[in-house]
Amino acid sequence: MNLLPKSSKEFGSVDYWEKFFQQRGKQAFEWYGTYLELCGVLHKYIKPREKVLVIGCGNSELSEQLYDVGYRDIVNIDISEVVIKQMRERNASRRPQMSFLKMDMTQMEFPDASFQVVLDKGTLDAVLTDEEERTLQLVDRMLAEVGRVLQVGGRYLCISLAQAHILKKAVGHFSREGWMVRVHQVADSQDQVLEAEPRFSLPVFAFIMTKFRPVPGSALQIFELCVQEQGKPVRLESAERLAEAVRERQQYAWLCGQLHRKSGLGSVSLDLCNGDTGEPRYTLHVVDSPTVKPSRDNHFAIFIIPQGRETEWLFGMEEGLKQLAASAGFRRLITVALHRGQQYDGMDSIQAELSARVMELAPAGMPAQQQVPFLSVGGDIGVRTVQHQDCSPLSGDYVIEDVQGDDRRYFRRLIFLSNRNVVQSEARLLMDVSRRAPGQSIDKSYLCCEHHKAMIAGLALLRNPELLLETPLALLVVGLGGGSLPLFVHDHFPKSRVDAVEIDPCMLEVATQWFGFSQSDRMKVHIADGLDYVTRLAGGEARTHYDVIMFDVDSKDPTLGMSCPPPAFVDQPFLQKVKSILTDAGVFILNLVCRDVGLKDSVLAGLRAVFPLLYVRRIEGEVNEILFCQLHPEQKLATPELLEMAQALEWTLRKPGRGWDDTYVLSDMLKTVKIV
């Protein structure tokens, strides 16, 4: 027999509840949890000697169980005469000190300040079924009566699902009265969401509204959230922020429920925050592998990404994570990224900290006592040291950090915190062998970024590569970052003249102080908008021409489908200006990062309209594509010719004393180049 109402509006009806209890008879109805599920929060906020009023008691066993553990002074009221009669008969001999009264909670007959606690399990939710004026007036009378019958220092303890309209009404009413407002998540409510047949799709909360003595002229309002049974409450600045925090907990519970009942939900990521500070501590990414055949031991595993490696393709891109999950051989793999700015004491402490929380994300069919393996690379959590942190007015917050790679070498990175999983600039550090610690000097012979390697390889398109070291090349590089790209050109092409353009003066300071960059008579940095700089050159009477123009500049707008370069840099009128300052045999090299296929096709079409010869080199495992643009299509090179040119350039650069890194093979950078 289905005894739940068809419409929530019936909750406020006396007739509904009379029929409900007549049909249900003496069987207790435990809405929003049993005593065992609620006792943690009840004992925390109700003392055994206090006088307690239970409103809307129904035929719940909650009052009886409180009585049996020592709470004697309990008065129960309900609007249903049927249920009050049942409860009196059930408790008359066994619990003589507890009373049951038929009473309307909006018009209670008790004197002012009669109770120290008013306990409400689901009654506010049952009454506040909508936000119509009649309903709101009824709730106002109910809450006013609660306030009237409570003593100063007393508490209204309301068990609720905390839907948005209920939270707004309850918090708004009592905060205006000058009461302290705390919302406490009930500890066992998450387990309800994870049941095979959950009672509710939302977690259960307790509102604890503490009555303060009115202070004339005082506007002090106190809002707190407590999400752990024994945890400390967190003070929040406003009712809006409290509502947002509750909503986040509800969304998390809903997500856990979905993950428990289904697999293959697509990309699911979430942050776990430090309970004391509210700062993100772990980022979890849930990856299901439907092709993995289920067995007793392959339900679920946790993979800890070593610090500093969360930007790698295998750990930071959707396809990489799928490959990692499939190779691990588990039906569900949760990868865990560790946040910079947080302290971690090693794998054991991380495992202890995460064990309970990640079990909430376990798949359906997971045995209750199944041991969940924690995996990592080499069994450690990696090394990441933040060397410097600051804020640029143009680029926002950024950090300079040293990380240890998988080959035990150290690398220095520039990270913009607005896009914390993307390495803006990177350089390899020279190792101080005696101390086994990263030195402060930069290995200028090494290019860390694959797209920088491809851009350098594109210089083979200039023809006669064996002569480039003796050729006075003129290069324009728009976008400085850590300066590794223009610095590499400057150091390896001794006759070159490099103009670097950077809009953010802070980046020049970063490059100079942290990445070994320096200006010289052959390398100048111009602090300017790249658009304005090129426009000014194109409009000058004595026009400057460059043999190579490189664009490696990112967009600060994360909503665009193209993060590099900003769209204005590939507008056709601007590309015409770029063309006007490029030498006839020169090459324009562009780093393109575009996830929008339609937008990318449009960019390529616009480039071809200005530069008829266009080569494209896709960076494996990344979104980056390097575009090599030239003016004369009849001079196009087939792949074998292009590789031969790259090999000749590399042979020239590998001459003794040049400081060439042996792992860098120029021809490999151009093997997959295509003409579009």
Secondary structure, 3 states (H helix, E strand, C coil): CCCCCCCHHHHHCHHHHHHHHHHHCCCCCCCCCCHHHHHHHHHHHCCCCCCEEEECCCCCCHHHHHHHCCCCCEEEEECCHHHHHHHHHHHCCCCCCCEEEECCCCCCCCCCCCEEEEEEECHHHHHCCCCCHHHHHHHHHHHHHHHHHEEEEEEEEEEECCCHHHHHHHHHHHHHCCCEEEEEECCCHHHHHCCCCCCCCCCCEEEEEECCCCCCCCCCCEEEEECCCCCCCEEECCHHHHHHHHHHHHHHHHHHHHHHHCCCCCCEEEEEECCCCCCEEEEEEEEECCCCCCCCCCCEEEEECCCCCCCCHHHHCHHHHHHHHHHHCCCEEEEEEECCCCCCCCHHHHHHHHHHHHHHHCCCCCCCCCCCCEECCCCCCCCEEEEEEEEECCCEEEEEEEEECCCCCEEEEEEEHHHCCCEEEEEEEEEECCCCEEEEEECCCCCCCHHHHHHHHHHHHHCCHHHHHHCCCEEEEECCCCCHHHHHHHHHCCCCEEEEEECCHHHHHHHHHHCCCCCECCEEEEECCHHHHHHHHHHCCCCCCEEEEEECCCCCCCCCCEEECCHHHHCHHHHHHHHHCEEEEEEEEEEEEECCHHHHHHHHHHHHHHCCEEEEEECCCCCEEEEEEECCHHHCCCHHHHHHHHHHHHHHHCCCCCCCCCCCCHHHHCCCCEEC
